[in-house]
Amino acid sequence: MRIDTVRLQELTGDGMGNGDTIMISTVLGRKYATLLRSGVYYNIINCIDRDVDWFQLSKGDNIFAYMAEEGFSNLEFSIRHQTLYEGV
């Protein structure tokens, strides 16, 4: 996934900053991308690259990596998931 920081700056008035949190949901039918900055939530789904492959977990090992053009030492990355079971 790629976040267009130019679009993000146009939307919020500033680029990524210290303390910003981006939350992305890849749940089928409930996908979203939100920026939390100074207690204000921004819908940034339009800042995600249009040709994105949304993350999906598979059985077994899943390996993800992340990178940034700058400020790499200030990044934290985590994935949370809920195991869902189908029933009758």
N, C-alpha and C positions, 0 to 999 in steps of 0.2 A: 504494500500500500504506500502511496506517496501523498503527502499533504503539500498543497500549493501554498507556500508561505506568502507569496505576493497577494493572492486572493484572500488569505487569512488577514493580512494587514489591511486590505481594502474593507473587509467586513467589520473588523474590530477596532481599526484605527491604530493598531500597533502589531509588530511581529511577535513571535514567541518570546516570552519573558520568564524570568525567574519566578517560580511558584505556579506557573500555568499547568493545568492538568487537562489532557485530552483523553476522553473516554470513547471507545468504539465498541459497538455491539454488532456481532455478525449473526445473531439469531435470525433464522429464516422468518420473514414477515415482520421483524422488529429491528431492522438494521438502523443504526444511527451513528453520528459522529458529533460529539459535543466538546466544547472548550469551556473549562471553568477558570475564570480569571477574576480575582478579587471579589469573590462571592456572586459573580454574574455568570450565567450560563449562556453560551452562544451556540446556535445550531451551525456546525461547520461541515455538514455533509457535502455542500457544494465546493468545499476546498479539497475534497478527496479526488484524486485522479479518476477521470471517467472510465478508463480502461482497467480499473482495479480488479484484482482477484481477492475477494474477501476471504479472510482466514477461516479455515475449517479444520477442526481436529479430526484425526483418524485414529482407529484403534492402533495401539502400539506407540512407539516413540514419535514425537512430533518435535521438529527442530525449527526454531524461529530465530532470526537475527534482526538487528536494527542498526541504522546508521543515520548520521546527520551531516549536513554540510559544514556546520559550525556549532559550538557549544556542546559537543559530545560529552564532555565530562559532567555536565549538569543534567543528563538524562537518566531517567529510571524507566524500566519497562517491566510490566507484569501482565500475566494472562490469568484470568479467572474463568472457571467453567463450572457448569452444573451437570452432573450425569443424569440424563433423562432415560426413562425406560418406557417402552411401549407396553400397553396392556390390553386386555380384552374389554 
